[in-house]
Amino acid sequence: MDSLPPLPSSIIELSDFKKVKNSNPERLIKIIEKDPLMVATILKTANSSLFGFRSKVDTLSRAIYLLGMNFTISIAMSTVIQDTLKSNLCAYAVSTQDFLFASSLATKIVNTWISSIDFDLNNELLIPAFLQEIGKFVISEIIQENKQTEEFLKLINEKKDIAFCEEKFTGYSCARITANILKNWSLGHNIVFSIGFVGNIKNCPEEFIKKVQILEIIKILTDIRAPLNDLAIEKAIAKVIEYGFDLEHFINSIDIIKEEIEKNS
């Protein structure tokens, strides 16, 4: 954590923008337009198979209109953080595009599953859902520096449990590492706590339990190496039942997302 570079000014601007109620999309456009990488990533996400908009999204203003401001902010923040960490995901044998797809999928699940249950909760979870796996860039760098990539991947293939492998090799969960990165950059109590207690729900403050439960289920579904595969869905369903969420609504939401992805692929 001590070696992290300072928080980029664009993140501060995005964070400040999000705190203002009824913010003007034009102001958000001005913030994002300063960084061509943010613009390119947002447009790439808007044109991905996750959404399948009728025509190509080729302007930032249209992307914000279609994706919504909170989702757009999530993508923008993640883009800047990835670029700031200056790492890759070779230890997981995946690309940054795989990461972007999984993170976008996480936000898509929030929008599809949670929005009809609790609109306010939906908005609060969009950014944490998108950012909760950022710690993987730090973990990947550590694994590669220690020349443990082959051993790490072998264990992932054996255990089919990335979270277990991450903690075994680094001593920390990805959730804890991510939360500390975001805490170090003062990204807000809600984001840090909602992410930080994923996988550690027994120690979670009561006011964050529901958010952490949802993020934990989404984390399972968006396994970076195999998002929405049968095993992930099976594990997620078990958690939905354990935490007392409406199972039928959850399954219907996942079916809708899978159908959209298949149709747009």
Buried (B, 14 or more C-beta within 10 A) or exposed (E): EEEEEEBBEBBBBBBEBBEEEEBEBEEBBEBBEEBEEBBEBBBBBBBBEBBEBEEEBEEBEBBBBEBBBBBBBBBBBBBBBBBBBEBBBBBBBBEBEBBBBBBBBBBBBBBBBBBEBEEEBBBBBBBBBBBBBBBBBBBBBBBBEEEBBEEBBEBBEEEBBBBBBBBEBBEBBBBBBBBBBBBBBEBBEBBBBBBBBBBEEEEBEEEBEBBBBBBBBBBBBBBBBBBBEEEBBEBBBEBBEEBEBEEEBBBEBBEEBEEBBEEEE
